[in-house]
Amino acid sequence: MALQEQIEKAREAVPRSINFLQEVGVELRKVHWPSRKETTAATGVVIAITVAIALYLGFVDFVVSQVVHFVLGR
């Protein structure tokens, strides 16, 4: 009996997989893809924020390093 159930599940897997992929295609057609201008603007914002955070962390690292060197007398 268990073997028969496994065979049925295997037979159902292919149509279910095909249905899933068709539904994925339908959903992808509904997606609003950003324009090149929107993508460029968003990328610029991400790069600017990344640079700002890197500079801030570099400054904090330098200050903490100087404080530690001063306290330890090296």
PyMOL commands that place a pseudoatom at each C-alpha (Angstrom):
pseudoatom trace, name=CA, resn=MET, resi=1, chain=A, elem=C, hetatm=0, pos=[0.000, 0.000, 0.000]
pseudoatom trace, name=CA, resn=ALA, resi=2, chain=A, elem=C, hetatm=0, pos=[2.778, 2.440, 0.853]
pseudoatom trace, name=CA, resn=LEU, resi=3, chain=A, elem=C, hetatm=0, pos=[4.499, 1.782, -2.468]
pseudoatom trace, name=CA, resn=GLN, resi=4, chain=A, elem=C, hetatm=0, pos=[1.308, 2.658, -4.343]
pseudoatom trace, name=CA, resn=GLU, resi=5, chain=A, elem=C, hetatm=0, pos=[1.065, 5.970, -2.450]
pseudoatom trace, name=CA, resn=GLN, resi=6, chain=A, elem=C, hetatm=0, pos=[4.663, 6.820, -3.333]
pseudoatom trace, name=CA, resn=ILE, resi=7, chain=A, elem=C, hetatm=0, pos=[3.983, 6.074, -6.990]
pseudoatom trace, name=CA, resn=GLU, resi=8, chain=A, elem=C, hetatm=0, pos=[0.922, 8.359, -6.944]
pseudoatom trace, name=CA, resn=LYS, resi=9, chain=A, elem=C, hetatm=0, pos=[2.918, 11.161, -5.302]
pseudoatom trace, name=CA, resn=ALA, resi=10, chain=A, elem=C, hetatm=0, pos=[5.624, 10.789, -7.950]
pseudoatom trace, name=CA, resn=ARG, resi=11, chain=A, elem=C, hetatm=0, pos=[3.021, 10.986, -10.740]
pseudoatom trace, name=CA, resn=GLU, resi=12, chain=A, elem=C, hetatm=0, pos=[1.528, 14.132, -9.204]
pseudoatom trace, name=CA, resn=ALA, resi=13, chain=A, elem=C, hetatm=0, pos=[4.928, 15.811, -8.867]
pseudoatom trace, name=CA, resn=VAL, resi=14, chain=A, elem=C, hetatm=0, pos=[5.438, 16.574, -12.557]
pseudoatom trace, name=CA, resn=PRO, resi=15, chain=A, elem=C, hetatm=0, pos=[2.085, 18.325, -13.189]
pseudoatom trace, name=CA, resn=ARG, resi=16, chain=A, elem=C, hetatm=0, pos=[2.428, 20.223, -9.908]
pseudoatom trace, name=CA, resn=SER, resi=17, chain=A, elem=C, hetatm=0, pos=[5.925, 21.361, -10.900]
pseudoatom trace, name=CA, resn=ILE, resi=18, chain=A, elem=C, hetatm=0, pos=[4.705, 22.499, -14.313]
pseudoatom trace, name=CA, resn=ASN, resi=19, chain=A, elem=C, hetatm=0, pos=[1.820, 24.381, -12.686]
pseudoatom trace, name=CA, resn=PHE, resi=20, chain=A, elem=C, hetatm=0, pos=[4.222, 26.030, -10.246]
pseudoatom trace, name=CA, resn=LEU, resi=21, chain=A, elem=C, hetatm=0, pos=[6.493, 27.226, -13.057]
pseudoatom trace, name=CA, resn=GLN, resi=22, chain=A, elem=C, hetatm=0, pos=[3.514, 28.588, -15.005]
pseudoatom trace, name=CA, resn=GLU, resi=23, chain=A, elem=C, hetatm=0, pos=[2.381, 30.521, -11.935]
pseudoatom trace, name=CA, resn=VAL, resi=24, chain=A, elem=C, hetatm=0, pos=[5.904, 31.887, -11.491]
pseudoatom trace, name=CA, resn=GLY, resi=25, chain=A, elem=C, hetatm=0, pos=[5.759, 33.182, -15.068]
pseudoatom trace, name=CA, resn=VAL, resi=26, chain=A, elem=C, hetatm=0, pos=[2.400, 34.856, -14.404]
pseudoatom trace, name=CA, resn=GLU, resi=27, chain=A, elem=C, hetatm=0, pos=[3.735, 36.554, -11.280]
pseudoatom trace, name=CA, resn=LEU, resi=28, chain=A, elem=C, hetatm=0, pos=[6.901, 37.725, -13.052]
pseudoatom trace, name=CA, resn=ARG, resi=29, chain=A, elem=C, hetatm=0, pos=[4.763, 39.440, -15.695]
pseudoatom trace, name=CA, resn=LYS, resi=30, chain=A, elem=C, hetatm=0, pos=[3.048, 41.388, -12.890]
pseudoatom trace, name=CA, resn=VAL, resi=31, chain=A, elem=C, hetatm=0, pos=[6.336, 42.718, -11.494]
pseudoatom trace, name=CA, resn=HIS, resi=32, chain=A, elem=C, hetatm=0, pos=[7.074, 46.413, -11.970]
pseudoatom trace, name=CA, resn=TRP, resi=33, chain=A, elem=C, hetatm=0, pos=[10.674, 46.436, -13.109]
pseudoatom trace, name=CA, resn=PRO, resi=34, chain=A, elem=C, hetatm=0, pos=[12.522, 49.720, -12.452]
pseudoatom trace, name=CA, resn=SER, resi=35, chain=A, elem=C, hetatm=0, pos=[13.682, 51.836, -15.360]
pseudoatom trace, name=CA, resn=ARG, resi=36, chain=A, elem=C, hetatm=0, pos=[17.354, 52.408, -16.067]
pseudoatom trace, name=CA, resn=LYS, resi=37, chain=A, elem=C, hetatm=0, pos=[17.043, 55.887, -14.536]
pseudoatom trace, name=CA, resn=GLU, resi=38, chain=A, elem=C, hetatm=0, pos=[15.486, 54.525, -11.317]
pseudoatom trace, name=CA, resn=THR, resi=39, chain=A, elem=C, hetatm=0, pos=[18.116, 51.798, -11.087]
pseudoatom trace, name=CA, resn=THR, resi=40, chain=A, elem=C, hetatm=0, pos=[20.952, 54.278, -11.595]
pseudoatom trace, name=CA, resn=ALA, resi=41, chain=A, elem=C, hetatm=0, pos=[19.542, 56.620, -8.954]
pseudoatom trace, name=CA, resn=ALA, resi=42, chain=A, elem=C, hetatm=0, pos=[19.086, 53.821, -6.423]
pseudoatom trace, name=CA, resn=THR, resi=43, chain=A, elem=C, hetatm=0, pos=[22.598, 52.535, -7.115]
pseudoatom trace, name=CA, resn=GLY, resi=44, chain=A, elem=C, hetatm=0, pos=[23.998, 56.025, -6.562]
pseudoatom trace, name=CA, resn=VAL, resi=45, chain=A, elem=C, hetatm=0, pos=[22.232, 56.269, -3.207]
pseudoatom trace, name=CA, resn=VAL, resi=46, chain=A, elem=C, hetatm=0, pos=[23.559, 52.870, -2.132]
pseudoatom trace, name=CA, resn=ILE, resi=47, chain=A, elem=C, hetatm=0, pos=[27.122, 53.779, -3.130]
pseudoatom trace, name=CA, resn=ALA, resi=48, chain=A, elem=C, hetatm=0, pos=[26.917, 57.160, -1.375]
pseudoatom trace, name=CA, resn=ILE, resi=49, chain=A, elem=C, hetatm=0, pos=[25.612, 55.622, 1.854]
pseudoatom trace, name=CA, resn=THR, resi=50, chain=A, elem=C, hetatm=0, pos=[28.254, 52.888, 1.689]
pseudoatom trace, name=CA, resn=VAL, resi=51, chain=A, elem=C, hetatm=0, pos=[31.041, 55.444, 1.287]
pseudoatom trace, name=CA, resn=ALA, resi=52, chain=A, elem=C, hetatm=0, pos=[29.637, 57.586, 4.120]
pseudoatom trace, name=CA, resn=ILE, resi=53, chain=A, elem=C, hetatm=0, pos=[29.446, 54.619, 6.493]
pseudoatom trace, name=CA, resn=ALA, resi=54, chain=A, elem=C, hetatm=0, pos=[32.951, 53.489, 5.496]
pseudoatom trace, name=CA, resn=LEU, resi=55, chain=A, elem=C, hetatm=0, pos=[34.347, 56.958, 6.216]
pseudoatom trace, name=CA, resn=TYR, resi=56, chain=A, elem=C, hetatm=0, pos=[32.518, 57.121, 9.550]
pseudoatom trace, name=CA, resn=LEU, resi=57, chain=A, elem=C, hetatm=0, pos=[33.734, 53.689, 10.629]
pseudoatom trace, name=CA, resn=GLY, resi=58, chain=A, elem=C, hetatm=0, pos=[37.269, 54.533, 9.501]
pseudoatom trace, name=CA, resn=PHE, resi=59, chain=A, elem=C, hetatm=0, pos=[37.178, 57.712, 11.583]
pseudoatom trace, name=CA, resn=VAL, resi=60, chain=A, elem=C, hetatm=0, pos=[35.802, 55.894, 14.643]
pseudoatom trace, name=CA, resn=ASP, resi=61, chain=A, elem=C, hetatm=0, pos=[38.436, 53.182, 14.247]
pseudoatom trace, name=CA, resn=PHE, resi=62, chain=A, elem=C, hetatm=0, pos=[41.186, 55.806, 14.058]
pseudoatom trace, name=CA, resn=VAL, resi=63, chain=A, elem=C, hetatm=0, pos=[39.919, 57.643, 17.150]
pseudoatom trace, name=CA, resn=VAL, resi=64, chain=A, elem=C, hetatm=0, pos=[39.538, 54.463, 19.209]
pseudoatom trace, name=CA, resn=SER, resi=65, chain=A, elem=C, hetatm=0, pos=[42.978, 53.321, 18.076]
pseudoatom trace, name=CA, resn=GLN, resi=66, chain=A, elem=C, hetatm=0, pos=[44.524, 56.616, 19.172]
pseudoatom trace, name=CA, resn=VAL, resi=67, chain=A, elem=C, hetatm=0, pos=[42.760, 56.478, 22.548]
pseudoatom trace, name=CA, resn=VAL, resi=68, chain=A, elem=C, hetatm=0, pos=[43.955, 52.908, 23.145]
pseudoatom trace, name=CA, resn=HIS, resi=69, chain=A, elem=C, hetatm=0, pos=[47.518, 53.834, 22.190]
pseudoatom trace, name=CA, resn=PHE, resi=70, chain=A, elem=C, hetatm=0, pos=[47.386, 56.855, 24.507]
pseudoatom trace, name=CA, resn=VAL, resi=71, chain=A, elem=C, hetatm=0, pos=[45.998, 54.820, 27.428]
pseudoatom trace, name=CA, resn=LEU, resi=72, chain=A, elem=C, hetatm=0, pos=[48.469, 51.977, 26.972]
pseudoatom trace, name=CA, resn=GLY, resi=73, chain=A, elem=C, hetatm=0, pos=[51.337, 54.392, 26.376]
pseudoatom trace, name=CA, resn=ARG, resi=74, chain=A, elem=C, hetatm=0, pos=[52.589, 52.858, 23.148]
for i in range(1, 74): cmd.bond("trace and resi %d" % i, "trace and resi %d" % (i + 1))
show_as sticks, trace
zoom trace
